[in-house]
Amino acid sequence: MKRRTVLGAAFLGAVAAPALAAGTARAADPGPSVNKQQSTRLDAQAIFFVSYDGLVNNNSFQKNGLFTYKGYQYAAWYTATGSAVIGRRVLGGSSWSTVTLAHQLKSADSHNVISMGVSKVDGRLHINMDSHSDGFFYVKSVAGLLDNPGSTAWTSAVFGAVQTSLDGVALTSQFTYPQFIATPEGKLQLSYRVGISGNGRNALAEYDGSSWTALGEWSSSTGTYTSTHGSSTARNMYLHGIDYDVNGRLHAFFTWREQSASVMCNSGGITNHDTGYVYSTDRGRTWRNDAGALVATTGTSDTVAVTDSGLVVDSLNPDHSLMNQESQWTDSAGLPHAIISYVPGRFGQCTTDYVSDRTANGRAFHVRKNSAGTWQKTEIPVALNSSQRTKLILDKYDNAYAVFPFGRIAAASRSSGYTDWTLLYDGGDLNAFGEVVIDELRVKADNVLSFLYQETSSGTTPSALHVVDFALPA
């Protein structure tokens, strides 16, 4: 009943030319710019170990490892001894106050990040941490903690006990990639993966201010995918993000990872393929492809599958080391944007070592839907020089910024149709290890690009963890 259809014809070529359909900026709108304001240190000796080519304190898929709410900024990390810490500061302040939670990092695995979320209906801080295809750990604060930060003591007394369920809702014994998202009504949702890499499903849970409910799974791991090299019958959907836009639509870009290495030209590559896109207009209960066709109902057997039609917005086979869990954003009109990265065909049609090949020849691309409903793609002329991920944000004028590994910042203007990508900051003074964690909410709160990064070290020698702030156009 379901079939796989690529929307490649919707693209205006592999690298888009300027397009009037992108929208015309007002004459007074400024182009992109960054002005470094300050850098503050969270921890002089944060835990350091390289695992899966990344660090546990700054994996960029760590949604809301750093966030802003009601005039305060919050950060989460592990200390040199593995203690989980939550810090806060007055927005733009120079000093952080910290609370150490009653939890120690259980294993040297960079997947085991700390993610945070705010339930606006009751002002609680929610924390999910330390899981990779196994059990998670959950902590929530007292009600109202984030609504009245200036008058509420920042001590361990405001946090509840560490739990291994969501107030009794167990979810799954194979849990990974927690991402908290606030609904337009102020409820809190938790996105996560059930299962393992190459054989997993995406799922949602929801907190309404009094209790958690498991909404269920919405992506499928089954079906047959066939490349020119072979076939695979199991996979997982890796999200580039999951975000509500200004109109209340929930957007999700993704890539598939196949379980079978037979789909690749070489076993040293990575089985990720295709960039897909779905959206929901009913808070994640049902999902539609770009054309608006229903492709899934959460919590039922009808889930988003690799064989569904109309999912793919950028077709790519598994031979180019396409990265999973890159980045996405929605603009002021609710249009979706994403960053993807891979090794372009001009460097060869078969990657044999995804880390070294991406480091040598990887490039990032800006993929977006314009106001005419057409998907466009532009290569960003900045070499990755890394196997790791790039983050995307848009400022109040819808200018786009790509934060590359090592904290480098490139940007493009909305007025150009996002064709004038230029490196604005080279990150040379940061000594950053690789990926960074973006404060997505602060961009919208006060036009500041704020990100968390960790200094380069070696072996298991701890290193300093920082937050750096850049003013965006006022």
PAZATI-697723 format. One record per residue (C-alpha): chain; residue in three letters; x, y, z; residue number from 0. Coordinates in steps of 0.02 Angstrom, whole numbers. Example, Ala and Ser with C-alpha at 12.3 -4.5 7.8 and 13.67 -1.06 7.14 Angstrom:
BEGIN
A;ala;615;-225;390;0
A;ser;684;-53;357;1
end
This chain:
BEGIN
A;met;0;0;0;0
A;lys;144;117;38;1
A;arg;281;162;-82;2
A;arg;437;268;-74;3
A;thr;437;426;-181;4
A;val;576;554;-190;5
A;leu;529;737;-209;6
A;gly;690;773;-301;7
A;ala;597;862;-440;8
A;ala;542;995;-316;9
A;phe;722;1054;-298;10
A;leu;788;1192;-409;11
A;gly;950;1101;-442;12
A;ala;1080;1034;-322;13
A;val;1133;1209;-275;14
A;ala;993;1337;-284;15
A;ala;1007;1504;-372;16
A;pro;934;1660;-292;17
A;ala;745;1651;-293;18
A;leu;615;1789;-281;19
A;ala;498;1660;-205;20
A;ala;604;1662;-48;21
A;gly;518;1823;3;22
A;thr;572;2002;-7;23
A;ala;649;2080;147;24
A;arg;599;2255;199;25
A;ala;725;2386;146;26
A;ala;769;2424;327;27
A;asp;804;2244;375;28
A;pro;989;2217;415;29
A;gly;1090;2071;352;30
A;pro;1171;1945;468;31
A;ser;1307;1994;591;32
A;val;1383;1931;754;33
A;asn;1465;2035;888;34
A;lys;1551;1936;1026;35
A;gln;1493;2001;1195;36
A;gln;1563;1891;1332;37
A;ser;1616;1716;1380;38
A;thr;1578;1640;1550;39
A;arg;1650;1481;1624;40
A;leu;1533;1348;1689;41
A;asp;1664;1227;1751;42
A;ala;1854;1232;1751;43
A;gln;1863;1042;1755;44
A;ala;1717;964;1662;45
A;ile;1723;780;1618;46
A;phe;1814;743;1455;47
A;phe;1818;582;1355;48
A;val;1792;558;1169;49
A;ser;1658;431;1127;50
A;tyr;1575;410;956;51
A;asp;1685;556;902;52
A;gly;1599;672;1027;53
A;leu;1588;734;1206;54
A;val;1446;700;1328;55
A;asn;1435;883;1377;56
A;asn;1417;957;1204;57
A;asn;1332;840;1083;58
A;ser;1232;958;975;59
A;phe;1078;845;974;60
A;gln;1066;885;1160;61
A;lys;912;994;1142;62
A;asn;898;1118;1284;63
A;gly;1062;1074;1367;64
A;leu;1068;1264;1372;65
A;phe;910;1371;1371;66
A;thr;835;1538;1423;67
A;tyr;670;1568;1513;68
A;lys;599;1723;1597;69
A;gly;762;1819;1613;70
A;tyr;874;1675;1669;71
A;gln;986;1556;1574;72
A;tyr;1005;1372;1624;73
A;ala;1142;1247;1582;74
A;ala;1173;1063;1619;75
A;trp;1335;962;1620;76
A;tyr;1439;828;1706;77
A;thr;1586;874;1816;78
A;ala;1758;790;1813;79
A;thr;1692;661;1937;80
A;gly;1534;628;1834;81
A;ser;1412;723;1945;82
A;ala;1262;796;1854;83
A;val;1252;985;1879;84
A;ile;1121;1114;1835;85
A;gly;1176;1296;1831;86
A;arg;1084;1460;1810;87
A;arg;1126;1644;1790;88
A;val;1034;1807;1765;89
A;leu;1026;1828;1577;90
A;gly;1189;1908;1521;91
A;gly;1266;1895;1695;92
A;ser;1446;1846;1725;93
A;ser;1424;1716;1862;94
A;trp;1330;1551;1874;95
A;ser;1248;1470;2025;96
A;thr;1251;1280;2025;97
A;val;1156;1135;2101;98
A;thr;1230;960;2101;99
A;leu;1099;825;2074;100
A;ala;1104;657;2160;101
A;his;1164;567;2004;102
A;gln;1330;509;1933;103
A;leu;1362;475;1749;104
A;lys;1351;286;1735;105
A;ser;1463;256;1584;106
A;ala;1590;341;1469;107
A;asp;1466;360;1326;108
A;ser;1441;528;1240;109
A;his;1259;486;1202;110
A;asn;1216;499;1387;111
A;val;1180;686;1382;112
A;ile;1075;793;1498;113
A;ser;923;875;1421;114
A;met;804;999;1503;115
A;gly;630;1065;1474;116
A;val;503;1187;1547;117
A;ser;321;1147;1578;118
A;lys;249;1322;1565;119
A;val;83;1269;1639;120
A;asp;164;1247;1811;121
A;gly;337;1325;1796;122
A;arg;434;1165;1828;123
A;leu;606;1120;1763;124
A;his;615;941;1696;125
A;ile;780;847;1671;126
A;asn;811;684;1578;127
A;met;987;611;1572;128
A;asp;1111;470;1556;129
A;ser;1038;345;1434;130
A;his;1089;255;1275;131
A;ser;971;115;1226;132
A;asp;939;77;1409;133
A;gly;853;157;1559;134
A;phe;845;345;1587;135
A;phe;852;456;1741;136
A;tyr;724;593;1770;137
A;val;712;738;1892;138
A;lys;583;876;1904;139
A;ser;584;1034;2010;140
A;val;452;1106;2122;141
A;ala;312;1199;2035;142
A;gly;346;1381;1997;143
A;leu;535;1370;2007;144
A;leu;562;1447;1836;145
A;asp;420;1572;1850;146
A;asn;497;1661;1999;147
A;pro;685;1632;1985;148
A;gly;736;1793;2072;149
A;ser;642;1748;2231;150
A;thr;670;1559;2231;151
A;ala;826;1485;2312;152
A;trp;936;1386;2192;153
A;thr;971;1235;2302;154
A;ser;951;1047;2293;155
A;ala;793;1066;2397;156
A;val;696;1130;2245;157
A;phe;728;968;2149;158
A;gly;639;805;2178;159
A;ala;714;632;2188;160
A;val;800;551;2040;161
A;gln;677;433;1957;162
A;thr;693;296;1825;163
A;ser;520;334;1754;164
A;leu;416;489;1718;165
A;asp;322;492;1883;166
A;gly;281;308;1861;167
A;val;266;306;1670;168
A;ala;406;187;1619;169
A;leu;407;218;1428;170
A;thr;540;91;1373;171
A;ser;693;-5;1431;172
A;gln;785;51;1271;173
A;phe;780;241;1284;174
A;thr;892;367;1192;175
A;tyr;893;549;1132;176
A;pro;777;644;1249;177
A;gln;716;809;1177;178
A;phe;593;917;1273;179
A;ile;476;1031;1175;180
A;ala;345;1151;1244;181
A;thr;176;1150;1158;182
A;pro;91;1314;1114;183
A;glu;-29;1284;1260;184
A;gly;116;1268;1383;185
A;lys;115;1080;1403;186
A;leu;282;988;1390;187
A;gln;319;848;1269;188
A;leu;464;727;1271;189
A;ser;529;655;1107;190
A;tyr;638;499;1118;191
A;arg;694;343;1027;192
A;val;637;169;1072;193
A;gly;759;31;1023;194
A;ile;935;41;954;195
A;ser;1032;120;812;196
A;gly;975;42;649;197
A;asn;820;-34;729;198
A;gly;720;95;825;199
A;arg;563;202;827;200
A;asn;526;381;877;201
A;ala;398;411;1014;202
A;leu;318;551;1115;203
A;ala;260;576;1293;204
A;glu;165;727;1361;205
A;tyr;153;817;1529;206
A;asp;-3;922;1560;207
A;gly;46;1002;1724;208
A;ser;-10;859;1833;209
A;ser;42;695;1752;210
A;trp;136;614;1608;211
A;thr;53;515;1469;212
A;ala;141;405;1343;213
A;leu;72;455;1173;214
A;gly;163;313;1086;215
A;glu;274;280;937;216
A;trp;257;373;773;217
A;ser;397;306;661;218
A;ser;427;131;598;219
A;ser;583;22;593;220
A;thr;512;-103;469;221
A;gly;498;-114;279;222
A;thr;627;-146;144;223
A;tyr;748;-14;81;224
A;thr;853;-61;-71;225
A;ser;1005;31;-136;226
A;thr;1114;-12;-286;227
A;his;1219;-122;-171;228
A;gly;1093;-218;-67;229
A;ser;939;-215;43;230
A;ser;896;-183;225;231
A;thr;738;-230;320;232
A;ala;768;-131;481;233
A;arg;815;50;521;234
A;asn;782;199;631;235
A;met;730;377;594;236
A;tyr;856;504;660;237
A;leu;778;674;692;238
A;his;865;836;645;239
A;gly;748;914;772;240
A;ile;567;928;824;241
A;asp;498;1104;842;242
A;tyr;337;1204;845;243
A;asp;326;1355;731;244
A;val;239;1522;762;245
A;asn;75;1447;699;246
A;gly;80;1292;809;247
A;arg;133;1169;675;248
A;leu;258;1036;732;249
A;his;401;1007;609;250
A;ala;527;864;597;251
A;phe;668;839;472;252
A;phe;753;670;477;253
A;thr;868;545;395;254
A;trp;854;356;394;255
A;arg;991;240;457;256
A;glu;985;63;392;257
A;gln;1035;-86;498;258
A;ser;1116;-184;358;259
A;ala;1287;-128;296;260
A;ser;1246;-212;130;261
A;val;1164;-51;70;262
A;met;1335;38;68;263
A;cys;1475;35;-58;264
A;asn;1601;9;83;265
A;ser;1584;-50;263;266
A;gly;1685;99;325;267
A;gly;1546;219;279;268
A;ile;1382;252;369;269
A;thr;1211;187;316;270
A;asn;1119;354;331;271
A;his;1021;403;176;272
A;asp;898;537;116;273
A;thr;832;691;204;274
A;gly;649;676;245;275
A;tyr;518;792;317;276
A;val;350;772;405;277
A;tyr;239;888;505;278
A;ser;94;880;627;279
A;thr;-49;1003;653;280
A;asp;-122;915;805;281
A;arg;22;914;930;282
A;gly;103;756;864;283
A;arg;-52;646;862;284
A;thr;-46;626;672;285
A;trp;90;659;544;286
A;arg;84;719;364;287
A;asn;208;724;221;288
A;asp;253;886;133;289
A;ala;104;871;16;290
A;gly;-13;859;165;291
A;ala;-54;674;149;292
A;leu;-78;579;313;293
A;val;68;459;339;294
A;ala;53;411;523;295
A;thr;-54;411;679;296
A;thr;47;411;840;297
A;gly;20;262;952;298
A;thr;-52;152;815;299
A;ser;19;27;691;300
A;asp;13;161;554;301
A;thr;180;247;582;302
A;val;300;343;467;303
A;ala;390;210;363;304
A;val;532;212;238;305
A;thr;408;149;108;306
A;asp;288;296;131;307
A;ser;272;413;-18;308
A;gly;317;596;-16;309
A;leu;437;595;131;310
A;val;603;631;46;311
A;val;646;813;11;312
A;asp;829;783;-32;313
A;ser;876;615;-104;314
A;leu;1047;542;-62;315
A;asn;1108;363;-61;316
A;pro;1207;286;84;317
A;asp;1377;310;0;318
A;his;1411;491;53;319
A;ser;1420;484;244;320
A;leu;1265;589;271;321
A;met;1260;647;452;322
A;asn;1113;608;565;323
A;gln;1035;728;693;324
A;glu;1101;886;616;325
A;ser;990;1039;641;326
A;gln;828;1127;597;327
A;trp;733;1291;626;328
A;thr;571;1374;573;329
A;asp;564;1555;513;330
A;ser;445;1697;555;331
A;ala;321;1633;426;332
A;gly;327;1455;493;333
A;leu;430;1390;347;334
A;pro;551;1247;387;335
A;his;741;1258;367;336
A;ala;875;1127;399;337
A;ile;1061;1098;393;338
A;ile;1122;933;322;339
A;ser;1301;878;285;340
A;tyr;1389;744;185;341
A;val;1531;714;63;342
A;pro;1476;784;-107;343
A;gly;1495;677;-262;344
A;arg;1632;786;-333;345
A;phe;1746;707;-202;346
A;gly;1697;531;-254;347
A;gln;1547;418;-254;348
A;cys;1599;304;-111;349
A;thr;1659;354;62;350
A;thr;1764;220;145;351
A;asp;1793;298;317;352
A;tyr;1655;416;368;353
A;val;1758;508;500;354
A;ser;1910;541;392;355
A;asp;1810;569;232;356
A;arg;1691;693;313;357
A;thr;1839;782;395;358
A;ala;1931;795;230;359
A;asn;1787;831;111;360
A;gly;1624;854;205;361
A;arg;1513;1003;166;362
A;ala;1356;1073;246;363
A;phe;1199;1122;149;364
A;his;1054;1235;192;365
A;val;888;1153;144;366
A;arg;728;1255;156;367
A;lys;551;1274;95;368
A;asn;516;1444;18;369
A;ser;354;1543;19;370
A;ala;306;1470;-150;371
A;gly;311;1295;-75;372
A;thr;470;1246;-167;373
A;trp;615;1158;-81;374
A;gln;784;1239;-109;375
A;lys;959;1185;-63;376
A;thr;1119;1287;-53;377
A;glu;1294;1225;-15;378
A;ile;1379;1327;121;379
A;pro;1556;1367;59;380
A;val;1643;1322;223;381
A;ala;1736;1157;239;382
A;leu;1680;1053;388;383
A;asn;1858;1002;437;384
A;ser;1769;885;557;385
A;ser;1657;732;556;386
A;gln;1536;819;673;387
A;arg;1375;919;663;388
A;thr;1329;1099;620;389
A;lys;1189;1196;706;390
A;leu;1064;1314;623;391
A;ile;976;1467;692;392
A;leu;879;1611;614;393
A;asp;877;1787;686;394
A;lys;726;1903;703;395
A;tyr;749;1957;522;396
A;asp;758;1775;461;397
A;asn;942;1787;419;398
A;ala;1019;1613;437;399
A;tyr;1172;1565;541;400
A;ala;1265;1400;536;401
A;val;1371;1363;689;402
A;phe;1503;1241;631;403
A;pro;1613;1126;735;404
A;phe;1742;1223;836;405
A;gly;1618;1367;855;406
A;arg;1642;1442;681;407
A;ile;1494;1546;624;408
A;ala;1438;1571;444;409
A;ala;1283;1665;391;410
A;ala;1171;1710;244;411
A;ser;1042;1846;220;412
A;arg;858;1818;189;413
A;ser;861;1959;61;414
A;ser;981;1860;-50;415
A;gly;875;1703;-44;416
A;tyr;1010;1630;69;417
A;thr;1139;1623;-69;418
A;asp;1272;1738;8;419
A;trp;1341;1622;143;420
A;thr;1498;1699;221;421
A;leu;1607;1652;369;422
A;leu;1583;1785;503;423
A;tyr;1683;1710;647;424
A;asp;1821;1579;640;425
A;gly;1813;1520;822;426
A;gly;2002;1529;837;427
A;asp;2000;1604;1011;428
A;leu;1888;1469;1086;429
A;asn;1996;1313;1076;430
A;ala;1832;1218;1061;431
A;phe;1832;1029;1041;432
A;gly;1697;1010;909;433
A;glu;1508;1023;919;434
A;val;1419;1158;1018;435
A;val;1253;1164;1111;436
A;ile;1143;1310;1057;437
A;asp;1024;1407;1169;438
A;glu;879;1406;1047;439
A;leu;762;1504;1162;440
A;arg;884;1645;1193;441
A;val;892;1690;1008;442
A;lys;707;1727;1019;443
A;ala;717;1809;1191;444
A;asp;847;1944;1163;445
A;asn;931;1923;992;446
A;val;1085;1839;1065;447
A;leu;1168;1684;994;448
A;ser;1230;1593;1149;449
A;phe;1313;1424;1144;450
A;leu;1400;1302;1260;451
A;tyr;1567;1229;1210;452
A;gln;1706;1128;1292;453
A;glu;1891;1158;1269;454
A;thr;1997;1030;1181;455
A;ser;2090;906;1291;456
A;ser;2167;734;1272;457
A;gly;2130;563;1343;458
A;thr;2021;585;1496;459
A;thr;2098;747;1559;460
A;pro;1956;864;1612;461
A;ser;1939;1032;1524;462
A;ala;1848;1195;1543;463
A;leu;1667;1215;1491;464
A;his;1605;1386;1434;465
A;val;1455;1482;1369;466
A;val;1493;1618;1241;467
A;asp;1371;1754;1186;468
A;phe;1358;1846;1019;469
A;ala;1242;1992;987;470
A;leu;1138;1973;829;471
A;pro;1061;2118;730;472
A;ala;949;2222;843;473
end
